[in-house]
Amino acid sequence: MSGIRKSKAAVLWGLNQPWKIEEIEIHPPKTGEVIVHWRAAGLCHSDEHLVTGDMVPPEEFWPLMGIESFFPIIGGHEGAGVVVEVGPGVTSVAVGDHVSASFVPSCGRCRYCSTGRQNLCDNGAKTFVGGMITDDTHRHFVNGEPVTLMAKVGTFSEFACVSEQSIIKVEKDIPLECVALVSCGVATGWGSAANRAGTQPGDTVVVVGIGGIGMNAVQGARMAGAKRIIAIDPIEFKREKAMEFGATHTFPSMADAMMSVMEMTYGQMADRVIMTPGVLHGEMMGEAMNLAGKGSTVVVTAISPMTSETANINLFNLAMWNKEIKGTIFGSLNPRADIPALLDMYRAGQLKLDELITKTYKLEDINEGYEAMRDGTNLRGVIVNA
């Protein structure tokens, strides 16, 4: 058995604090676990939701989760790297393999995995609970204290011990920065439009919020054959980029788009509306539903504050216009099948990945990268480790 490994990691110690670079200790992998050298990690908005508290369970729930504190936590759930050590019983990867992170694990045996819904694997329930998926004990320590990994992968660390269930082997010819993006943002956005929304050739699709996920919803709608793709975002830079990724029209807000969508569809409105803003608030759903026509589908992909329980929806209109509202995680895709499939589309020149990366950062510059995300100057920043 190997010894304790040292690693630098970006750790969040509490709400509304900056990421702090710490030296952590990683204990050797046990059965079903591997050590991954994370070479690339995407600066996804979901990790920002930890900072703001939108994805942090209320403190009164912590005892019910079996934890004393949600913090400290190593961030990062979008990533790619190289396997450097394997524990007993590992069969799907070997030392030297390139792997994608999978922020939703797939055990292959639970009710959901076995019915083709890996994105709903029962082991995903442990996402915010400390310890390993395998046995609930800890492998990662900061200042001698156990530290949780975001989504059980902690890609904001140079190295991490992760379950075999949380990584997927990929081909070595694909740049790891591109693999990292497909592990979350690309798959989630692309799948929201091409899979969960059920976009058909000739459809009119509206995508609200053109960040790292929304831009890929635009790509998914284009590849599914949408006739019109309306990209909505208040930031001009993102609207301009959306046109490069397949949008046919852009608007700064849903209100600005409303009359134009009505005119271009002869009053029929959109067939699909994909909600991918940075934070989704309940009052936004009323406008989304007004953009959606008869028999339409509205897909809710974005994160809302965990305690948010209200949304403005006209229920008469929902029923009488035969509309539907769907939630989605990971674009309702199957990570073990769809991450390699999306990378094959990239290799074939059908899926844009390199163009998504606005800037790369060192781990020490993570707070600079998130500032750029908040300012809207990045489509996706990526941390690159040597």
C-alpha positions as CSV (number, residue, x, y, z in Angstrom):
1,M,0.0,0.0,0.0
2,S,1.3,3.4,-0.9
3,G,1.8,6.2,1.6
4,I,0.1,9.5,2.2
5,R,0.1,11.9,-0.7
6,K,0.3,15.7,-0.5
7,S,-1.6,17.9,-2.8
8,K,-2.7,21.5,-3.3
9,A,-6.4,22.1,-3.4
10,A,-8.9,25.0,-3.4
11,V,-10.9,24.8,-0.2
12,L,-14.0,26.7,0.7
13,W,-14.3,27.3,4.5
14,G,-17.6,29.0,4.6
15,L,-20.3,31.0,2.8
16,N,-19.3,34.1,0.8
17,Q,-15.6,33.4,1.3
18,P,-12.9,33.2,-1.4
19,W,-11.4,29.9,-2.3
20,K,-8.3,29.3,-0.3
21,I,-5.3,27.2,-1.6
22,E,-4.4,24.7,1.0
23,E,-2.0,21.7,1.3
24,I,-4.1,18.6,1.9
25,E,-3.2,15.0,2.7
26,I,-4.7,12.1,0.7
27,H,-4.7,8.7,2.2
28,P,-4.2,5.6,-0.1
29,P,-7.1,4.3,-2.1
30,K,-9.2,1.4,-0.7
31,T,-11.3,-1.2,-2.6
32,G,-13.0,0.3,-5.6
33,E,-11.0,3.6,-5.4
34,V,-8.3,5.3,-7.5
35,I,-6.1,8.3,-7.2
36,V,-6.5,10.7,-10.1
37,H,-4.1,13.6,-11.0
38,W,-6.6,16.2,-12.1
39,R,-5.0,17.9,-15.1
40,A,-7.9,20.2,-16.0
41,A,-10.9,21.5,-14.1
42,G,-13.7,23.7,-15.4
43,L,-14.8,26.7,-13.4
44,C,-18.5,25.8,-13.5
45,H,-21.2,28.0,-11.9
46,S,-22.3,25.2,-9.6
47,D,-19.2,25.6,-7.5
48,E,-20.0,29.3,-7.2
49,H,-23.4,28.2,-5.8
50,L,-21.5,26.8,-2.9
51,V,-19.9,30.2,-2.2
52,T,-23.3,32.0,-2.4
53,G,-25.1,29.3,-0.5
54,D,-27.6,28.5,-3.3
55,M,-26.5,24.8,-3.2
56,V,-25.7,24.6,0.5
57,P,-28.3,22.7,2.6
58,P,-29.7,24.9,5.5
59,E,-27.8,24.4,8.7
60,E,-30.7,22.9,10.4
61,F,-30.6,20.0,7.9
62,W,-27.0,19.1,8.6
63,P,-27.7,16.7,11.6
64,L,-30.3,14.9,9.4
65,M,-27.5,14.4,6.8
66,G,-25.2,13.0,9.5
67,I,-22.7,15.9,9.3
68,E,-21.6,18.4,11.9
69,S,-20.7,21.0,9.2
70,F,-21.0,21.3,5.5
71,F,-17.5,23.0,5.4
72,P,-14.7,22.7,4.7
73,I,-15.1,21.4,1.1
74,I,-12.8,21.0,-1.8
75,G,-14.5,22.4,-4.9
76,G,-14.6,21.2,-8.5
77,H,-16.8,18.7,-10.2
78,E,-16.0,19.3,-13.8
79,G,-12.6,17.8,-14.6
80,A,-10.3,15.4,-16.4
81,G,-7.1,13.8,-15.5
82,V,-4.8,10.7,-15.4
83,V,-5.1,7.7,-13.1
84,V,-1.9,7.4,-11.0
85,E,-2.9,4.7,-8.5
86,V,-5.6,2.1,-8.2
87,G,-6.9,0.3,-5.2
88,P,-8.0,-3.3,-4.9
89,G,-10.8,-4.5,-7.1
90,V,-10.7,-1.7,-9.7
91,T,-11.4,-3.1,-13.1
92,S,-12.6,-0.3,-15.4
93,V,-9.4,1.8,-15.4
94,A,-5.6,1.3,-14.9
95,V,-2.6,3.5,-14.1
96,G,-2.0,5.9,-17.0
97,D,-5.5,5.9,-18.3
98,H,-7.1,9.3,-19.1
99,V,-10.4,9.8,-17.4
100,S,-13.3,12.2,-17.2
101,A,-14.9,13.1,-13.9
102,S,-18.5,12.2,-13.5
103,F,-20.2,14.4,-10.9
104,V,-23.1,11.9,-10.9
105,P,-21.7,8.5,-10.1
106,S,-23.0,5.4,-11.8
107,C,-23.0,2.2,-9.8
108,G,-24.6,0.2,-12.7
109,R,-26.8,-1.8,-10.3
110,C,-29.4,0.5,-8.7
111,R,-32.9,0.9,-10.1
112,Y,-32.0,4.0,-12.1
113,C,-28.7,2.8,-13.6
114,S,-30.1,-0.5,-14.6
115,T,-33.0,1.2,-16.4
116,G,-30.7,3.6,-18.4
117,R,-30.9,6.6,-16.1
118,Q,-27.4,6.8,-14.8
119,N,-27.8,10.5,-14.1
120,L,-30.1,9.5,-11.2
121,C,-27.9,6.9,-9.7
122,D,-28.7,6.3,-6.0
123,N,-25.1,7.0,-5.0
124,G,-25.6,10.6,-6.1
125,A,-27.5,11.1,-2.9
126,K,-24.2,11.3,-1.1
127,T,-23.0,14.3,-3.0
128,F,-22.9,16.7,-0.1
129,V,-22.1,14.2,2.7
130,G,-18.5,13.7,3.8
131,G,-16.5,10.6,3.1
132,M,-16.2,8.2,0.2
133,I,-19.0,6.7,-1.7
134,T,-17.4,3.3,-1.1
135,D,-17.5,3.2,2.7
136,D,-18.3,6.7,4.0
137,T,-14.8,7.1,5.6
138,H,-12.4,9.9,4.7
139,R,-9.3,10.0,2.5
140,H,-8.7,13.8,2.4
141,F,-7.6,15.9,5.3
142,V,-6.7,19.6,5.7
143,N,-4.8,20.6,8.8
144,G,-5.7,17.1,10.1
145,E,-9.4,17.7,9.7
146,P,-11.5,15.7,7.2
147,V,-12.5,17.6,4.2
148,T,-15.4,16.9,1.8
149,L,-15.1,16.7,-2.0
150,M,-17.6,18.5,-4.2
151,A,-19.7,15.8,-5.9
152,K,-17.1,13.2,-4.6
153,V,-14.5,14.2,-7.2
154,G,-13.0,17.5,-6.0
155,T,-11.4,18.5,-9.3
156,F,-10.0,21.8,-7.7
157,S,-7.2,19.6,-6.3
158,E,-4.1,18.5,-8.0
159,F,-4.8,14.9,-6.8
160,A,-7.9,13.2,-5.4
161,C,-9.0,9.8,-4.2
162,V,-12.3,9.0,-6.0
163,S,-14.5,6.0,-6.4
164,E,-14.3,4.1,-9.7
165,Q,-18.0,4.9,-10.0
166,S,-17.1,8.6,-10.5
167,I,-14.7,8.4,-13.4
168,I,-15.0,7.3,-17.0
169,K,-12.1,6.2,-19.2
170,V,-11.6,8.4,-22.3
171,E,-9.3,8.2,-25.3
172,K,-5.9,9.7,-24.9
173,D,-5.9,11.8,-28.1
174,I,-8.6,14.2,-26.7
175,P,-7.2,17.3,-25.0
176,L,-7.9,17.0,-21.3
177,E,-9.3,20.6,-21.2
178,C,-12.0,19.5,-23.6
179,V,-12.7,16.3,-21.7
180,A,-13.2,18.4,-18.6
181,L,-15.9,20.5,-20.2
182,V,-17.8,17.5,-21.4
183,S,-17.8,16.1,-17.9
184,C,-20.5,18.6,-16.9
185,G,-21.3,21.8,-18.7
186,V,-21.3,20.5,-22.3
187,A,-23.2,17.4,-21.5
188,T,-25.7,19.2,-19.3
189,G,-26.4,21.9,-21.8
190,W,-26.3,19.8,-25.0
191,G,-28.5,17.1,-23.3
192,S,-31.0,19.7,-22.1
193,A,-31.8,20.7,-25.7
194,A,-31.1,17.5,-27.7
195,N,-32.4,15.0,-25.2
196,R,-34.5,16.2,-22.3
197,A,-36.4,18.9,-24.4
198,G,-36.9,16.4,-27.2
199,T,-36.0,19.0,-29.9
200,Q,-37.1,18.0,-33.4
201,P,-35.9,19.2,-36.8
202,G,-37.7,22.4,-37.6
203,D,-38.4,23.4,-34.0
204,T,-38.1,26.9,-32.6
205,V,-35.9,26.7,-29.5
206,V,-35.3,29.5,-26.9
207,V,-32.3,29.2,-24.6
208,V,-32.4,31.6,-21.6
209,G,-28.9,32.3,-20.2
210,I,-25.9,31.8,-22.4
211,G,-23.1,30.7,-20.0
212,G,-21.1,27.5,-20.1
213,I,-24.3,25.4,-20.1
214,G,-26.6,27.6,-22.2
215,M,-24.0,27.9,-25.0
216,N,-24.1,24.1,-25.2
217,A,-27.9,24.0,-25.2
218,V,-27.5,26.2,-28.3
219,Q,-25.2,23.6,-29.8
220,G,-27.6,20.8,-28.8
221,A,-30.5,22.5,-30.5
222,R,-28.5,23.1,-33.6
223,M,-27.4,19.5,-33.8
224,A,-31.0,18.3,-33.2
225,G,-32.1,20.3,-36.3
226,A,-33.8,23.3,-34.8
227,K,-35.0,25.8,-37.4
228,R,-34.7,28.8,-35.1
229,I,-32.5,29.1,-32.0
230,I,-33.1,32.2,-29.9
231,A,-30.4,32.9,-27.4
232,I,-31.3,35.3,-24.5
233,D,-28.6,36.9,-22.3
234,P,-28.1,40.5,-21.0
235,I,-24.4,40.4,-21.9
236,E,-23.5,41.4,-25.5
237,F,-20.3,39.3,-25.5
238,K,-22.3,36.1,-24.9
239,R,-25.0,37.0,-27.4
240,E,-22.3,37.5,-30.1
241,K,-20.7,34.2,-29.2
242,A,-24.0,32.4,-29.3
243,M,-24.3,33.3,-33.0
244,E,-21.0,31.4,-33.6
245,F,-22.4,28.3,-31.8
246,G,-25.6,28.2,-33.8
247,A,-28.0,30.8,-32.6
248,T,-30.1,32.4,-35.3
249,H,-31.4,35.3,-33.2
250,T,-30.4,36.9,-29.9
251,F,-32.1,39.2,-27.3
252,P,-31.0,40.7,-24.0
253,S,-34.1,39.6,-22.1
254,M,-37.2,37.4,-22.4
255,A,-39.3,40.5,-22.4
256,D,-37.4,41.9,-25.4
257,A,-37.7,38.5,-27.2
258,M,-41.5,38.1,-26.7
259,M,-42.9,40.0,-29.6
260,S,-40.2,39.0,-32.0
261,V,-40.7,35.3,-31.2
262,M,-44.5,35.8,-31.7
263,E,-43.9,37.4,-35.1
264,M,-41.3,35.0,-36.4
265,T,-43.5,32.0,-35.5
266,Y,-46.8,33.5,-36.6
267,G,-48.1,33.5,-33.1
268,Q,-47.2,29.8,-32.4
269,M,-44.3,30.7,-30.1
270,A,-41.4,28.4,-29.2
271,D,-41.6,24.6,-29.2
272,R,-38.8,24.3,-26.6
273,V,-37.6,26.7,-23.9
274,I,-34.4,25.8,-22.1
275,M,-33.8,27.6,-18.8
276,T,-30.1,28.0,-18.1
277,P,-29.5,31.4,-16.3
278,G,-26.8,31.7,-13.7
279,V,-29.5,31.5,-11.0
280,L,-33.1,30.6,-11.7
281,H,-35.7,32.5,-9.6
282,G,-39.3,31.5,-9.6
283,E,-40.6,34.7,-11.1
284,M,-38.7,34.0,-14.3
285,M,-40.8,30.9,-15.0
286,G,-43.9,33.0,-16.0
287,E,-42.0,34.7,-18.8
288,A,-40.6,31.3,-19.9
289,M,-44.0,29.8,-20.1
290,N,-45.3,32.8,-22.1
291,L,-42.5,32.2,-24.6
292,A,-43.6,28.6,-25.0
293,G,-46.4,27.6,-27.4
294,K,-49.0,24.9,-27.5
295,G,-47.7,21.4,-26.9
296,S,-44.3,22.9,-25.9
297,T,-41.7,21.7,-23.4
298,V,-39.9,24.0,-20.9
299,V,-36.7,22.4,-19.4
300,V,-35.4,23.7,-16.1
301,T,-31.7,23.1,-16.0
302,A,-30.4,26.0,-13.9
303,I,-29.9,25.9,-10.2
304,S,-32.4,27.7,-8.0
305,P,-31.7,28.6,-4.3
306,M,-32.2,25.3,-2.4
307,T,-35.0,26.8,-0.3
308,S,-36.9,28.3,-3.2
309,E,-40.4,26.9,-3.4
310,T,-42.5,29.2,-5.5
311,A,-42.7,29.8,-9.3
312,N,-45.0,32.1,-11.3
313,I,-46.9,29.7,-13.6
314,N,-50.3,30.1,-15.1
315,L,-51.8,26.7,-14.4
316,F,-54.8,27.2,-16.8
317,N,-52.4,27.9,-19.6
318,L,-50.2,24.9,-18.6
319,A,-53.2,22.6,-18.9
320,M,-55.1,24.1,-21.8
321,W,-52.1,24.5,-24.0
322,N,-50.9,21.0,-23.2
323,K,-47.5,22.3,-22.1
324,E,-45.0,20.4,-19.9
325,I,-42.2,21.5,-17.6
326,K,-39.3,19.1,-17.0
327,G,-36.3,19.2,-14.7
328,T,-33.0,17.8,-15.6
329,I,-29.6,16.9,-14.2
330,F,-26.7,16.2,-16.5
331,G,-29.0,16.8,-19.4
332,S,-30.8,13.5,-18.6
333,L,-27.9,11.7,-20.3
334,N,-26.0,8.6,-19.3
335,P,-22.4,9.6,-18.4
336,R,-20.8,6.3,-19.3
337,A,-22.2,6.3,-22.8
338,D,-22.7,9.9,-23.5
339,I,-19.4,11.5,-22.4
340,P,-17.4,9.3,-24.9
341,A,-20.1,9.9,-27.5
342,L,-19.9,13.7,-27.2
343,L,-16.1,13.5,-27.4
344,D,-16.4,11.5,-30.6
345,M,-18.6,14.3,-32.0
346,Y,-15.8,16.7,-31.1
347,R,-13.3,14.5,-32.9
348,A,-15.6,14.5,-35.9
349,G,-15.8,18.3,-36.0
350,Q,-19.5,18.4,-35.1
351,L,-19.2,19.7,-31.5
352,K,-17.3,22.9,-30.6
353,L,-15.2,22.5,-27.4
354,D,-12.0,24.5,-27.9
355,E,-14.0,27.6,-28.6
356,L,-15.7,27.4,-25.2
357,I,-12.5,28.0,-23.3
358,T,-12.0,31.7,-22.9
359,K,-9.0,31.5,-20.6
360,T,-7.0,29.0,-18.6
361,Y,-5.8,29.6,-15.1
362,K,-3.4,28.1,-12.5
363,L,-5.1,26.7,-9.4
364,E,-3.7,29.7,-7.4
365,D,-5.7,32.0,-9.7
366,I,-9.1,30.4,-9.1
367,N,-10.7,33.4,-7.5
368,E,-9.6,35.5,-10.5
369,G,-11.3,33.0,-12.8
370,Y,-14.6,33.1,-10.9
371,E,-14.5,36.9,-10.9
372,A,-14.3,36.8,-14.7
373,M,-17.3,34.4,-14.7
374,R,-19.3,36.8,-12.5
375,D,-18.4,39.7,-14.8
376,G,-19.5,37.7,-17.8
377,T,-16.2,37.9,-19.6
378,N,-15.6,34.1,-19.7
379,L,-17.7,31.5,-21.4
380,R,-15.7,28.9,-19.5
381,G,-12.5,29.3,-17.5
382,V,-10.4,26.2,-17.0
383,I,-7.8,25.4,-14.4
384,V,-4.8,23.6,-15.8
385,N,-2.4,21.6,-13.6
386,A,1.0,20.5,-14.8
